[in-house]
């Protein structure tokens, strides 16, 4: 299971599992977690906080530069 729906409905939103993100409104940092059934947004484990939060994709930004695709080999 992946964040395919998030990728389709929110192009450019952070949804790569394991990457660091920042919640725009609060500045909290966390890592994107595996999706589970019933998840409506992106699941994020914020530093020092439990439980894992289900966040709207528009409320998150990459904490580091967004990953890019590797260049194709000739």
C-alpha positions as CSV (number, residue, x, y, z in Angstrom):
1,X,0.0,0.0,0.0
2,X,1.4,3.4,-0.9
3,X,0.3,7.0,-1.0
4,X,-0.8,6.8,-4.7
5,X,-4.0,8.7,-4.1
6,X,-2.1,11.5,-2.4
7,X,0.3,11.6,-5.3
8,X,-2.6,11.9,-7.7
9,X,-4.7,14.5,-5.8
10,X,-1.9,16.6,-4.3
11,X,1.0,16.7,-6.9
12,X,4.3,17.7,-5.2
13,X,3.0,16.9,-1.7
14,X,5.4,15.0,0.5
15,X,4.5,11.3,0.6
16,X,7.8,9.4,0.3
17,X,7.9,6.9,3.3
18,X,10.8,7.6,5.7
19,X,11.6,11.2,4.7
20,X,11.6,14.1,7.0
21,X,8.8,16.6,6.8
22,X,7.8,19.8,8.6
23,X,4.2,20.7,9.5
24,X,3.8,24.2,8.0
25,X,1.5,25.6,10.7
26,X,3.6,24.5,13.8
27,X,7.1,23.8,12.5
28,X,7.1,20.3,14.0
29,X,9.5,17.8,12.3
30,X,8.6,14.2,11.7
31,X,9.0,11.2,9.5
32,X,6.4,9.9,7.0
33,X,5.2,6.5,8.1
34,X,3.6,3.5,6.2
35,X,0.0,4.1,5.3
36,X,-2.7,2.0,6.9
37,X,-6.3,1.3,5.8
38,X,-8.5,4.2,6.8
39,X,-5.7,6.7,6.5
40,X,-7.1,9.9,4.9
41,X,-3.9,11.9,4.5
42,X,-0.2,11.2,5.2
43,X,0.8,9.5,8.5
44,X,3.6,11.3,10.3
45,X,5.5,10.4,13.5
46,X,6.5,13.7,14.9
47,X,9.7,13.9,17.1
48,X,8.9,13.1,20.7
49,X,5.2,12.6,20.2
50,X,2.8,9.7,20.1
51,X,0.6,8.6,18.5
52,X,1.3,8.8,14.8
53,X,-0.7,11.7,13.2
54,X,-2.8,11.5,10.1
55,X,-2.0,14.9,8.4
56,X,-3.5,16.6,5.4
57,X,-0.9,16.6,2.6
58,X,-1.2,20.4,2.1
59,X,-0.1,20.9,5.7
60,X,3.3,19.3,5.1
61,X,6.5,20.4,3.4
62,X,9.8,18.5,2.9
63,X,12.3,19.3,5.7
64,X,15.1,18.7,3.2
65,X,15.1,19.2,-0.6
66,X,12.5,17.0,-2.3
67,X,13.9,13.7,-3.8
68,X,14.4,13.7,-7.5
69,X,14.4,10.9,-10.0
70,X,17.8,9.4,-11.0
71,X,19.0,10.4,-14.5
72,X,18.3,7.9,-17.1
73,X,21.2,5.8,-18.5
74,X,21.9,6.0,-22.3
